[in-house]
Structure formats: structure tokens, C-alpha cells
């Protein structure tokens, strides 16, 4: 009646993925990231320090970092710690009281703690859309692509993907940022996605579809900064003092906030000490 004790298995790699029927291009302006049910309760069915779960968490961290760099909104689902019989409904018949018996495990795993502007949705059924504002928010923000990762691949993640498809929202199922009861069920979920409702890819494949998120380079950094200048057509040399071109402390703080928000840890003092593209690139690469 409850979730069984789970064992590690090898996460899918590119050569194991089923062939996609669709080839939707990822559009960072239209996409949202959903981190599904990564609560301690659901992760504790694996052994402590599960290497597989650690890898899934690391892949989700990389997905989130890349998404935040391009202002892709981040959603979480999390079941509440207290659910009465009516709220839980048929889940009681299938899984028993579940999280109700382990309220202390309700929190999302610490390494994936939501940030202040992430949206955490209460989870009542398999689909993240059921009894939530997910569809309303996505439509309001003109988002019609949903990147899905988390647990469990063949239950809530798969159901959410099907539900998204039925609402004309394109699901992107991230094979190595998902975990499941077994490799067999995991691969079954991937096969079902490609056969009827979505697109399957790896973490790196998705990140590579975002504009130059795989690493910082001088050209990318220059494109970030040029719009802040009064004369955006002027070519700035790699080692020129950016402050000489009118870049001020308020603009620098805005850049720092954006980059820190995306997971690149840079410091104001370090930036103004040597305000050149070359030095700032070094700080960003060191702080990633």
C-alpha cells in the first residue's frame, strides 16, 4: 500500500532515449521549469546518500541555474504535511496515508530549497495542474513550454506531462533529472512521453538549446553589458575600463543581482577593482 524501498539504478543516457516524434525548439521566452515533488519524504525511500539521487539533484541544480540565467520561471510541487481523508481521496486506497505519517519530511530537499521568487504549488493529485494555479500562471505569463524533472517519473511527472499536453503546453521531459521506482518504470515513462505527448532529452541537451548557457565567454558577456551604454554601437575592448563608458554603480549592482540570482556568485568590490570584460569574465567563470 505504501511506496516500496527503492534501489539505485543507472540513469538513462542519450543512447538509451527513445526517438522523439516531435522536435519542438526550446524557447526560453516561452518556457517554465517544474521541479516535481523533490520532498524529503519521497527521496527517503532510497538509501541515505544515494548516488543516483545525488546525481538527479545535481542535474536539477544545473537546469535551474541555466533557467534562472534566462529568467525562465521556476515552479515546485510539494504535498502538504496534513491532508484529511477527503483531500487525499483515492490516494489513501492506493498509497495509504503517505506523508501524513511523516510530517517532518515535508520539506523540499535542502540542496533544492526554493528561492524567494520561485513558486511552490500545493500538490493534491498526480498532476501538478490538479487544484493548482499552474495553468493560470503559465497562460498569464504567455508560457507554453514546461520543462519537467523530479520524482517519480512514471507517476506524477508522467501524468503532469500528459495533462500539460492536453492543455496545449509542450512538455520537455528531462531523462537524467528524473528518478523512479526502477529503471524499467523510468524507461517506460520516457517511451510513453515520446509516443504521445512530449519530448525527451538529457539535462545537457536542454541546456545546450539555451543561448550560450553552457559557459561564459567574452562575446556573451559583452552582449550582456552593451545595452547599458549610452552608445551601444561603440565597440568595447576586452581590457578597457567599463566605467569610462558611463557604467555606474547602480548598473553594476543590477548585473550582480541578475548573475547571483542565476547562480553566478560575483562581488561588487571585485568587479569595480578591475572593471574590464576580461576580469569580469574570469570572476563569472570562477563563481559558477
N, C-alpha and C positions, 0 to 999 in steps of 0.2 A: 504493500500500500504506500510505502514511502520510497524516496529515491534510494537506489542501492549504493553501496560503497563503490567508488569508481577508481579505475586504474588509468595510469598514463598510457598513451599510445603516440605514435609518430604523427605529428600534424601534417596535413596534406601539403605537398609541394607542387610546383607548376605542372610538372609532367603527369601528376595524378588527377588534375582537374578535368571535369567533363567539358566537352566542347560547348561553347555558348551559342545559342540560336540567335541572340541579338548582340549587337556591338554598339551599345549606346556610348557616346563620348561623355566622359565626366566633365561637368561644367561647374566650377567652384562657385559661380554666382547662383546656381540653382540647387545646390546640394546641401544636405544636412547629415550630421553623424549621429547615429544612435548606438549608445553603449548599453547593452541589454542585460539586466539582472546580474551585474557583477557584484553581488552582495556576498558577505562572508558566509551566510547560511548555505548558499548554493555552491560555493567554492570549497567548503569544508568537507564535501563528500569525497574529495580527493585527499590523498595523504598530505601531511604537513610538508611544506617546501616541495610541492610537486613541480618538477622541472617543466612539465608541459604547461601547467597553469602559469608559471613564471614567464614562459615564452609568449603565451597568449597575452598576458598583461603587458609585457614589453612591446608587443606588436600594436596593441591598442594605444599605448602611450605614444608611439611613433605616429599612428594615424591621427590622434588628437592634436599632436604638435603641428603636423602638416596642415590639418584643417584650420586650426586657430590662426595660422600664419595668413590664411586667405579669408578670414572672417566667416568661415563655414560654421554655423551654429552647432552646438553640441547638446544632445539630449541624453538623459539616462532614464532607465526604468528601474523601479525599486518597489517591491511588495511592502506594504505596511506591516508592522510587527504585530498588530492586533486586528484580526478580522473575525467578525461574528459569522454564525452559520449561514445567514442569508447572503452576506457579502461574499463569502467563499463559495457558496453554491455547490456545483457538481465537482469542484476541485477536491472537496472533502472525500467524495466517493473514490476518486482516482488516486489521490496522494495523501489522504489523511489531513491532520491539522497543520502540517508543514511548519512554516515559520512561527506560527502561534506558540509553539513549544520552545522556541529558541529566540526570543525577542532580542536577546543581547547580540545576536548575529545579524541583525537587520542592516547594519551599516554597509555601504559600498566599500570594497577593499581599499585600504589606506592609500596604496600607490595610485589609485584612480579617483581619489577624492574629488568631487565636483568643485569647480571654481565658482565664484560668486555669480557670474553671468551664465553659467550652464543651467539648463532646465531639467529638473528632476520630476518625472511623471510617476504618479502612484500607479502601481501595476495590479490589476484585478483579475485579468484573464490572460491566456496565452499571448494574444495580440496586444502590442503597445498602443494600438488605436482604440481598443475597447475601453469605454468610460474615461477617456482622456481627451485632452485638448490638442493632441499631436497634429491631427489633420488640420484643425482650425489654424494653428500657429504656422504650419507649413504653407498653407494657402495664403495666409495673410502676408507672409514674407516672400511669396512667389517662389517657393521651393518645390520642385517636383522630382528630386532625386534623393534617395535615402540610403546612406552607407550603413550597413548593419554588421555589428560584431558583438561578441559576448557569449552567454550561455542561455539555454542549451540549443545547439544548432538545429536539432530535428523537432523541437517543440516550439518554444516561444519565438525563437529567431525565424524559423521557417514560417510559422503562422503569421508573424508580423510582415514578412516579405510578401506572402500571398495577399494579405489584407492591403498592403500598400499598392500592389499591382491592380487590385480591384478598384482602387481609388485613383488610378492613373498616375501613381507615383512610382518611379522606376527604382527597383531595389538593386543595390550593389552589395553582394554577399561576400565578405572577406574571409576566405577559407582558412587562413592560418591565424586569424584573430577571433576564432570561434572555438568552443570546446563542447564535447558531447559525452554521452554515456559510453560510447565506444567508437572506434574508427569506422566500423560498419555503419552505424547510425549517422555519423558525421558525413561520410561519403554519400550515403543515401540522401541526406538533406541537400547536399550540393547538386546531386543529379536531379532532384526534383525541382530545384530552383532553375537550372538551365533548361529543363524540359518544358516549363510552363509559365514562369513568372519573373525571371530576373537574370542577372549577370553575375558570374562567379569570377573572382580574381584573388591574387595574393595581396598582402599589405604593400609590398614594394611596387607591384604593378599599379595599384591605385595611386600611391604617392608619385610615381613617375608620370601619371597623367595630369598631375597638378603642375602649373607653370614653374619649372625650375625649383621644386621644393627639395630635391634630393641633396643639394648642397648650395651654400652661398658662393657667389663669385662676384668679381668686380662689376660686371655688366648688370647683374641683378641688383646689387647694392646701389649702383648709380641710378638705375630706374626708380628705386625707392625714394631717392633724395632729390632728383631733378625737379619734380613738381613743386618743391618747397621754395625754389629760387624765383626771383622776380623775372629773370631771363632764362627760361627753361631750355632755350635753344643753344645756350653757350656750353661748349664742351669743357668739362671739368677734368683736369689731370688727376691721375691717381694719387699724387703726392702733394697736391695743392691744399692750402688751408681753406677749409669749407667755410669758416667764419668770415673770411674775406669776401665771400659772395653773399653775405647777408643772413646766413643761417644763425638763428638766435637760440637762446637757452630754452624758450618755450617750445620751439620746434624740435629741439633735441630731446627734451623730456617727452614729447609726444611720440617720437620714434622709439625711445627706450620703453615706454609703456606698451607700445604695439609689439615690440620684439620680445619683451619679458612675458607678455600675455601669450605669445606663441611658443614660449619655452626656451627662448634665447636670452641668457642672463648677461646683460651688459650694465655697466655702471657709468653714471654721469661724469664723475671725476676722470675716469679712464678715457672717456670719449673726448672731453674738452682738452685734456692734456696734450693730445696729438690728433687734431680734428682733420684727418685725411681719409680718403677712401681706403688706402692700403692698411692703415692702422685699424679702422673700424671693421674691415673685413676680417682681420686677424682676431679682433675681440669677439665677433659673431661666431667664427669657427671654433674658438676656444670655449665659448659659452653655450654651445648647442648640447 
